[in-house]
Amino acid sequence: MSAKNLSPRSFCILGLVCVAVIAGILYVTVSWEKTLLGTSVALVALVCYIIFKMSDGWMNSIEAEQMKNDQSRFTARIDRYRLSLSALPEGVVLFRQGHTVEWCNPAAEKHLGIKLTTHLGMALNLVFDNPKIVEYLESGDYSKPIEIKSHEPGRILLLFAVVADKTHFIMVTRDITEQRRIDSMRKDFVANVSHELRTPLTVITGFLDMILRGKELDEKTLQEHLGLMQQEAVRMQSLVNDLLSLSRLESKDEQESEPPEVVNMAKLVASLAEDGVALSRGRHTIDTDISCNWAVLGQVDELRSACLNLVTNAVRYTPDGGKIEISWRYDPKEENAIFAVKDNGIGIDAEDIPRLTERFYRVDKSHSKAIGGTGLGLSIVKHGVTFLGGTLKMVSEIGKGTELTMTFPKERKVGAVPHRSTVANVWF
């Protein structure tokens, strides 16, 4: 044993032994003239012994104080660990040997519907009413996690356990609701894209097969088939372009994007009105109202694409003879600018509105197919507006029409642009 491993008490005992040995040797070997020296050493030994006996209690008190300090530090460390675990979004439950609850964090209480104050020291089968949890924890096989329903309605949890030591194990719960929602959207997206591409490809390959097999077609039928093939090819091209636009917007990073441009929104709105008139072919009344002099920082192509989607939807879903209003206005209350497209068309049911920005979501698939469109337009609009820090809002009523608004924050404002508030006519 090295000296550094000896306690203070051990050092005192060792010192006393050494002094006694030295005193004995001197007493035996030295002359009587030097008895005084031996007596002095003996007295020193006696004093050391008395001091040791007196300090015995002192040593014990020091050791007790040290143990107390060590316990305090250990308790403080445990409290810090628990405080850290309490801040986690994952649920954490600590079990003792025998599968009784020792501690849990607030997230676990929320996920599992348990209370530390109520379930402390209780067994698994008394804490959890879900037999799947009890069976998993009692099995001792924690190599794979399991999925369970949360105590919160509509939430899904991933549950797994870890053996901490011979007397404890830890259970962790993680909310994977959003992850499962994204996975479901991804599967639906792939299925929808496959369906949207399969239909035009079937038409094109079918007609080509007829031609290659040498089937005799009169000129009128041939022209009809070629026209339909061209129509389906254009549809596929539009779908691919929208998919590329959506992918670009979703993966875009503000720091990696191109430098923003100053977009003259008054001029853009006037151009969109002309596009609306061309799409309508005289079937609708299209008015413009520009009462805002903001220019906006952004990408002109992306802004035009987003705004044009709203105009196109209004033309498509407004019956002949309907009215469409395209506006660029200022909201003094919120201090922002609004691009809006309002129509008096067929309208949208309230329950469908929250889902309209989902990819390929259509209220009436048969009607949507008849009038065209890829089902991605509003998804592109939402991503484009969100990237600019704005919002997309829809207000609609069946049989009365729809208004879609894109709101741009004042942070996107660039100096004034000359304008005149007009209806149907705009100048610069």
URFENSUL-V116736 format. One record per backbone hydrogen bond with DSSP energy under -0.5 kcal/mol. NH is the residue of the N-H (numbers start at 1). CO is the residue of the C=O. Records with the same first field share a line. If there is no record, write none. Layout:
NH=CO + CO
This chain:
5=2
6=3
11=7
12=8
13=9
14=10
15=11
16=12
17=13
18=14
19=15
20=16
21=17
22=18
23=19
24=20
25=21
26=22
27=23
28=24
29=25
30=26
34=31
35=32
37=34
38=34
39=35
40=36
41=37
42=38
43=39
44=40
45=41
46=42
47=43
48=44
49=45
50=46
51=47
52=48
53=49
54=50
55=51
56=52
57=53
58=54
59=55
60=56
61=57
62=58
63=59
64=60
65=61
66=62
67=63
68=64
69=65
70=66
71=67
72=68
73=69
74=70
75=71
76=72
77=73
78=74
79=75
80=76
81=77
82=78
83=79
84=80
85=81
86=82
87=83 + 84
88=85
91=173
93=171
94=103
95=169
96=100
97=167
99=96
100=96
101=122
102=94
103=94
105=92
108=105
109=105
110=106
111=107
112=108
113=109
118=115
119=115
120=116
121=101
122=119
124=99
126=123
127=123 + 124
128=124
131=129
133=130
134=130
135=131
136=132
137=133
138=134
139=135
140=136
142=140
146=159
148=157
150=155
151=111
155=152
157=148
158=174
159=146 + 157
160=172
162=170
164=162 + 168
165=168
169=95
170=162
171=93
172=160
173=91
174=158
176=156 + 174
177=156
180=176
181=177
182=178
183=179
184=180
185=181
186=182
187=183
188=184
189=185
190=186
191=187
192=188
193=189
194=190
195=191
196=192
197=193
198=194
199=195
200=196
201=197
202=198
203=199
204=200
205=201
206=202
207=203
208=204
209=205
210=206
211=207
212=208
213=209
214=211
215=210
222=218
223=219
224=220
225=221
226=222
227=223
228=224
229=225
230=226
231=227
232=228
233=229
234=230
235=231
236=232
237=233
238=234
239=235
240=236
241=237
242=238
243=239
244=240
245=241
246=242
247=243
248=244
249=245
250=246
251=247
252=249
256=253
257=253
261=298
263=261 + 296
264=262
265=263
268=264
269=265
270=266
271=267
272=268
273=269
274=270
275=271
276=272
277=273
278=274
279=275
280=276
281=277
282=277
283=280
285=322
286=284
287=285 + 324
289=326
290=422
291=289 + 328
292=328
295=414 + 415
296=263
297=412
298=261 + 296
300=298
303=299
304=300
305=301
306=302
307=303
308=304
309=305
310=306
311=307
312=308
313=309
314=310
315=311
316=312
317=313
318=315
319=317
321=283
322=319
324=285
325=342
326=287
327=325 + 340
328=289
329=338
331=336
332=330
335=331
336=331
337=408
338=329
339=406
340=327 + 338
341=404
342=325
343=402
344=323
346=317
352=349
353=349
354=350
355=352
356=352 + 353
358=355
360=375
361=358
368=364
369=365
370=366
371=367
372=368
380=376
381=377
382=378
383=379
384=380
385=381
386=382
387=383
388=384
389=386
390=385
391=407
393=405
395=403
397=401
399=346
400=397
401=397
402=343
403=395
404=341
405=393
406=339
407=391 + 405
408=337
412=409
413=410
414=295
417=293
424=288
